[in-house]
Amino acid sequence: MTITTVPTVLLLFGWLGWRFSLLVGTAVAAGILLAKLMALDRRFRNRRFWNLRRVIAYHEAGHAVVARCLGI
């Protein structure tokens, strides 16, 4: 599996997850969000990155992803 096929596979798993298992869908969404964070934010591994405001912001963004996927 090449690096370019990973997002497609993750989207497929996300699509299946939201329709058949909320738990699997949530795990996939969290994995996608985590992968994007690691790819886009070089400070991800820096301890100062993990301040409360930022963690809360990403947590709330996760709720938005769930709501969008559920069509709410």
Backbone hydrogen bonds in HBPLUS format (Angstrom, degrees):
<---DONOR---> <-ACCEPTOR-->    atom                        ^
c    i                          cat <-CA-CA->   ^        H-A-AA   ^      H-
h    n   atom  resd res      DA  || num        DHA   H-A  angle D-A-AA Bond
n    s   type  num  typ     dist DA aas  dist angle  dist       angle   num
A0005-THR N   A0002-THR O   3.16 MM   3  5.50 143.9  2.30 105.0 114.6     1
A0009-VAL N   A0005-THR O   3.00 MM   4  6.24 161.2  2.04 156.6 161.9     2
A0010-LEU N   A0006-VAL O   2.87 MM   4  6.09 162.1  1.90 158.3 163.7     3
A0011-LEU N   A0007-PRO O   2.87 MM   4  6.07 155.0  1.93 146.5 153.2     4
A0012-LEU N   A0008-THR O   2.98 MM   4  6.23 154.2  2.05 145.1 152.1     5
A0013-PHE N   A0009-VAL O   2.89 MM   4  6.18 164.1  1.92 153.6 157.5     6
A0014-GLY N   A0010-LEU O   2.80 MM   4  5.99 151.1  1.89 144.5 153.5     7
A0015-TRP N   A0011-LEU O   2.83 MM   4  6.06 155.5  1.89 147.5 153.7     8
A0016-LEU N   A0012-LEU O   2.93 MM   4  6.23 163.9  1.96 154.0 157.9     9
A0017-GLY N   A0013-PHE O   2.76 MM   4  5.85 155.1  1.82 144.5 152.8    10
A0018-TRP N   A0014-GLY O   2.95 MM   4  6.14 164.1  1.97 154.4 156.3    11
A0019-ARG N   A0016-LEU O   3.21 MM   3  5.33 129.3  2.48  96.6 109.9    12
A0020-PHE N   A0016-LEU O   2.94 MM   4  6.06 143.7  2.07 151.5 161.6    13
A0021-SER N   A0017-GLY O   2.75 MM   4  4.98 154.6  1.81 138.5 144.7    14
A0025-GLY N   A0021-SER O   2.97 MM   4  6.17 166.3  1.99 153.9 158.3    15
A0026-THR N   A0022-LEU O   2.87 MM   4  5.97 155.1  1.93 145.3 151.9    16
A0027-ALA N   A0023-LEU O   3.02 MM   4  6.24 158.1  2.07 146.0 151.8    17
A0028-VAL N   A0024-VAL O   2.92 MM   4  6.16 156.7  1.97 151.6 158.0    18
A0029-ALA N   A0025-GLY O   2.90 MM   4  6.11 163.1  1.93 149.8 154.5    19
A0030-ALA N   A0026-THR O   2.92 MM   4  6.11 158.4  1.96 148.2 154.3    20
A0031-GLY N   A0027-ALA O   2.92 MM   4  6.12 153.3  1.99 143.4 151.0    21
A0032-ILE N   A0028-VAL O   2.87 MM   4  6.14 157.8  1.92 154.3 159.9    22
A0033-LEU N   A0029-ALA O   2.94 MM   4  6.13 165.1  1.96 149.7 153.9    23
A0034-LEU N   A0030-ALA O   2.87 MM   4  6.02 159.5  1.92 147.3 153.4    24
A0035-ALA N   A0031-GLY O   2.89 MM   4  6.04 157.7  1.94 146.1 152.3    25
A0036-LYS N   A0032-ILE O   2.94 MM   4  6.17 156.6  1.99 150.1 156.3    26
A0037-LEU N   A0033-LEU O   2.93 MM   4  6.16 156.8  1.98 148.0 154.7    27
A0038-MET N   A0034-LEU O   2.97 MM   4  6.20 161.6  2.00 150.4 154.9    28
A0039-ALA N   A0035-ALA O   2.96 MM   4  6.10 146.5  2.07 142.0 151.4    29
A0040-LEU N   A0036-LYS O   2.84 MM   4  5.87 156.8  1.89 152.4 157.9    30
A0041-ASP N   A0037-LEU O   2.90 MM   4  5.51 153.9  1.97 145.8 151.0    31
A0044-PHE N   A0041-ASP O   3.03 MM   3  5.49 157.9  2.08 118.8 120.9    32
A0046-ASN N   A0043-ARG O   2.86 MM   3  5.06 149.9  1.95 109.6 119.7    33
A0049-PHE N   A0046-ASN O   2.97 MM   3  5.40 148.9  2.07 109.8 119.5    34
A0050-TRP N   A0047-ARG O   3.16 MM   3  5.74 145.9  2.28 112.0 119.2    35
A0051-ASN N   A0049-PHE O   2.93 MM   2  5.82 137.9  2.11 102.3  91.4    36
A0055-VAL N   A0051-ASN O   3.06 MM   4  6.31 165.7  2.08 159.3 163.8    37
A0056-ILE N   A0052-LEU O   2.91 MM   4  6.07 163.8  1.94 154.3 158.6    38
A0057-ALA N   A0053-ARG O   2.90 MM   4  6.11 154.3  1.97 144.4 152.0    39
A0058-TYR N   A0054-ARG O   2.96 MM   4  6.23 162.9  1.99 155.1 158.2    40
A0059-HIS N   A0055-VAL O   2.91 MM   4  6.07 149.1  2.00 144.0 153.6    41
A0060-GLU N   A0056-ILE O   2.88 MM   4  6.12 161.0  1.91 153.0 157.0    42
A0061-ALA N   A0057-ALA O   2.92 MM   4  6.16 147.8  2.03 141.7 151.4    43
A0062-GLY N   A0058-TYR O   2.98 MM   4  6.23 141.6  2.13 138.4 148.0    44
A0062-GLY N   A0059-HIS O   3.07 MM   3  5.06 122.4  2.41  93.0 107.7    45
A0063-HIS N   A0059-HIS O   3.17 MM   4  6.66 143.7  2.31 141.2 150.7    46
A0063-HIS N   A0060-GLU O   3.08 MM   3  5.02 118.5  2.47  91.9 106.8    47
A0064-ALA N   A0060-GLU O   3.07 MM   4  6.46 150.7  2.16 145.0 152.9    48
A0065-VAL N   A0061-ALA O   2.98 MM   4  6.33 149.6  2.08 145.7 153.7    49
A0066-VAL N   A0062-GLY O   3.00 MM   4  6.30 160.9  2.04 150.0 154.5    50
A0067-ALA N   A0063-HIS O   2.89 MM   4  6.13 166.6  1.91 153.1 156.7    51
A0068-ARG N   A0064-ALA O   2.90 MM   4  6.05 159.4  1.95 147.2 152.9    52
A0069-CYS N   A0065-VAL O   2.94 MM   4  6.12 161.8  1.98 150.5 155.5    53
A0070-LEU N   A0066-VAL O   2.95 MM   4  6.13 145.4  2.07 147.6 157.3    54
A0072-ILE N   A0067-ALA O   2.85 MM   5  5.05 159.5  1.89 156.0 153.5    55
A0071-GLY N   A0068-ARG O   3.11 MM   3  5.01 149.6  2.20  96.5 105.9    56
